[in-house]
Amino acid sequence: MECFHEKFAVQLNDTHPAIAVAELMRLLIDEYVLPWDQAWSITTRTFAYTNHTLLPEALECWPLALFARVLPRHLEIIYEINARFLDQVRIHFFGDEERISRLSLIDERGERYVRMAHLACVGSHAINGVADLHSELLKQDVLHDFHALWPGRFQNKTNGVTPRRWMVLANPRLTQLITAAIGADWIQDLDQLHRLEPLAGDAGFRQQWADIKRANKQDFATLAQASTGLLIDPDSLFDVQVKRIHEYKRQHLNILHVIALYHRLKSSPNLAMTPRTFIFGGKAAPGYWLAKLIIKLINSVGDVINRDSTIRNQLKVVYLPNFNVRNGQRVYPAADLSEQISTAGKEASGTGNMKFTMNGALTIGTLDGANVEIRQQVGADNFFLFGLDTDQAAALWQSGYRPLDCCESDDELRDVIDLIRNGFFSRGDTELFRPLLNNLLHHDPYLVLRDFRSYSACQQEVGAQYADSNQWVRKSVLNSARSGLFSSDRTIREYCRDIWQASAVPIRLLSQEEVTGGFMQ
Ligand SMILES: *Cc1c(COP(=O)(O)O)cnc(C)c1O
């Protein structure tokens, strides 16, 4: 048991399994009868903690009374961990009682709670965020006191996604084209996609690339028609936002822009506009009432726009039901534009953003999560950037943000809000969306109204660039060619090297017979 940590590494994937710190201590002390100090040394060398969110309300706190009833021995151990930890804190931050109560594993400000993220930090030898920006913000904000205490424990491990699922399985046409161009090694060494870069300048290759996107869009149109009954045009720009529904992800910013385009078409019937299909997908948590109201608004806007023949099919809005990994495999390869529009400083990393980029979508996005690194990789010219950054957002809150001012200075935004307010999308019901509008006009915690004008202007540029298909396809190829960093192979290698101290060992791959034979048994 003395060597446990040399043979086992346990990664706490978010705070959800943080109780494992107390459980390993219980096993070592109660079952294996090791002294506390030795058990603690083994425990902290075994665990490492990955944080996945910057939203403070998402950091788990378990009520002490519940803990005492269900896991009394674990609570005793947590008290002992806390006592020894706070002794250390007292020495490090001499006389700083505020700091001690902020760092304590027990929140004693009102009803008492166990702070599970603190248990994860104290019990781990490494703490990491999942994108460069996220890891910096952890040190500055969410885990500031822990960083002041143990700066050496903090690391970054930028997320990745597996190209075997998100390219080879999801996009066989593109896989075949890429393999014909550069061989098959890219599937296990995604940096090799860089070898596509010269082909972005080859008109024949671009045509094949564009034909594949068109075929993927046609496949998606068939799927969308089967699940929604709606006919969509595969030659329109597929503008896609698929992800869980949350205010910080700002699906409502997207739908406000859809309404603005519709309002423009109704005001100027002959307006030239790039035809677009807006594709939404995603689920809300069962108790997240406002998120469900956002879903309702998107569907209500779609019901009006999709039926209005006067706009000559220039806008369509699809809400794909049951967005999950399987449906995702049909969506990401069919996208022209990837919507990554969270309020700066709120999205830890995002991984949908990476799946889109690998499959040749261009991104419209804020400087948030891994968008920052995607933009660095693909180049600023090949990425549509808008909105406040984290420092500007913080400064705005400092100086006092009044969302109503955004409407006063923006006639179009006011018209958009008025259409919703007057019940245009709810058959005259002026109550249905009132809570959403009140939230935006009087609180707007995610700066939707503040970023609306910047977003709209950026979308105007997207529409103009899509009309130049040679340039668009060139940029599409470059996005995919420069997405190699976002392979989860790279991520896992970094965890092995910097956290787990695990080195590669040769393995023998099973033959096809062994795989299917084993499966059939
Ligand atoms: C990738 C993926 C996500 C994560 O999407 P984000 O845009 O990064 O929030 C969520 N749900 C499904 C089904 C996915 O495939």
The ligand as a MOL file (V3000), in Angstrom:
LIG
                    3D

  0  0  0     0  0            999 V3000
M  V30 BEGIN CTAB
M  V30 COUNTS 15 15 0 0 0
M  V30 BEGIN ATOM
M  V30 1 C -19.8840 18.1710 -27.9980 0
M  V30 2 C -21.2230 18.0880 -27.3920 0
M  V30 3 C -21.5910 18.9990 -26.3970 0
M  V30 4 C -20.7010 20.1220 -25.9460 0
M  V30 5 O -21.0080 21.2360 -26.7480 0
M  V30 6 P -20.5290 22.7040 -26.3830 0
M  V30 7 O -20.8910 23.4750 -27.6150 0
M  V30 8 O -19.0440 22.6310 -26.1850 0
M  V30 9 O -21.2760 23.1240 -25.1720 0
M  V30 10 C -22.8620 18.9020 -25.8470 0
M  V30 11 N -23.7240 17.9260 -26.2370 0
M  V30 12 C -23.4010 17.0400 -27.1960 0
M  V30 13 C -24.4040 16.0030 -27.6040 0
M  V30 14 C -22.1460 17.0760 -27.8040 0
M  V30 15 O -21.8320 16.1740 -28.7540 0
M  V30 END ATOM
M  V30 BEGIN BOND
M  V30 1 1 1 2
M  V30 2 1 2 3
M  V30 3 2 2 14
M  V30 4 1 3 4
M  V30 5 2 3 10
M  V30 6 1 4 5
M  V30 7 1 5 6
M  V30 8 2 6 7
M  V30 9 1 6 8
M  V30 10 1 6 9
M  V30 11 1 10 11
M  V30 12 2 11 12
M  V30 13 1 12 13
M  V30 14 1 12 14
M  V30 15 1 14 15
M  V30 END BOND
M  V30 END CTAB
M  END
